[in-house]
Amino acid sequence: LAFILSVSGFVAFRAILTFRYSVFTLLSCYPMFQRALGSSHRAAEVNLPTICRTPWLRDTSVNGSLQTKLREEAQCTRLQRLSDRMMDVDELKETIQTIQCHVSTTESSEEHLTYIDYGQFKKLALVVSTKARLFFNAFTYASLLSSDPYGRISLDDLMRYIMRKTWLYQMRISLAQYDVSGCGWLSESDLETYITDLIPTMPALASMEQEFLPYYLCVAVKNFVFFLDQQRAGRVRIMDLIASGLLEELFELRNSDASANLTETDGNRFSQYFATQLYGQFMNLDSDSNGMLSVEELMNYGSGTLTKEFVMRVFQESITTDGEMDFRGFVDFSLAMENNNDPAAVNYLFKIFDIRQRGYLDSFSLNYFYRGIQRSIEEHNYPQVKFEDINAELFDMIRPAVPDQITALDLKRSNCAGLFFNILSHLEGFLSYENREISNAPLQSECDQDVDF
């Protein structure tokens, strides 16, 4: 068995080198194909570097079992076989050009250059490569049917469909290489390895200092895990990862230069600028420079008006070390506060507000957090507002399915979750709500509800 494994390992090693090159080159070229199709239907010339490491050949422990090694070799062989069935960059170019040339030579009408019927569709299946015929079936044709009265499909839609599907298949195969367990999901360490392998191919990250790399990886991985792992299981399904659109945002860094990546106008959450901003906030809050945040330090977050009741609950629901929060916990907190209307952030913040862990918020829970707001109001000599009035307005705003019980689902459906949390977590959010008429910021624009407060 050991001899068989050694031989198969050598064969797999040579196969993977070719396999990794083709997969990542194709993934890099997908945005370029889209731009080329939108302008002149001509495939763009590409020349992108490959990935440096092969995760399936990462060092294994001396005590690693033969069963584990055999499973990895079998998984690698299966992925190689699947990749061989897909088109590479050159084959995809050739397929697009074949479609264009075949239609333009068979029809003279300008209208027929943009639409094809099922007969032409089947003729195309005979002239394209064997790998491309995977997409020329009745299911593809039916999927692309729209409102054409003659039952034709758009030629542009067909080419985009082929490119998109090819990219998705190769992306699925590429991510599966990092799935150490083989169960269809990636852990945080798997995602960290994946992003580390991608960094050399991204000009926008070329200026990153090596000392900052661990912090960047933490922010980048958290952007995936926070929004996609809503159950906090420490892993993300590969299919969810592909469907989320976050990978496309990550790959945008391949088309940016280093100088553009350091500007505030760059809204990419995987950019070096975004990670640097979070790191800078953390360091500014860390007044004692011990690399951790205490309750008092986190209360200075943002405008510095967070209530102690809210921050104490954040620490109670977070993983801390000696009662203090590390950078990983701070990234989760910051993502939740900055995206507090997102379903993932609603789940995060709802656990904080659910002080009795009953799965819903009642007047008792709301009053607990409002006491912190009242204390801040007194300290700044602002007019007091009765809790009964705020409580009634909050329930009218959310309109829970069960009266007097606000669930996480109610908050998501109301589209007012962000406003709800702002009112009860920090004084600035409360005052902004109270002065909404004076500041010309009507509530309807904030939560998209036809409620008159």
Secondary structure, DSSP 8 states (H G I E B T S, - for coil): -HHHHHHHHHHHHHHHHHHHHHHHHHHHHHHHHHHHHHHTS----------S--GGGS---TT--HHHHHHHHHHHHHHHHHHHTS--HHHHHHHHHHHHHHHHHH--STGGGTEE-HHHHHHHHHHS-TTGGGG-SHHHHHHH--S-TT--EEHHHHHHHHHHHHHHHHHHHHHHTT-SSSSSEEEHHHHHHHHHHHGGG-GGGTT--GGGHHHHHHHHHHHHHHHH-TT--SEEEHHHHHHTSHHHHHHGGGGS-TTGGGSTT---TTSHHHHHHHHHHHHHH-TT-SSSB-HHHHTTSTTS-B-HHHHHHHHHHS--BTTBB-HHHHHHHHHHHHTTTSHHHHHHHHHHH-TT-SSSB-HHHHHHHHHHHHHHHHHTT-----HHHHHHHHHHHH--SBTTBB-HHHHHHHT-HHHHHHHHHBHHHHHHHHTTTTTT--HHHHH------
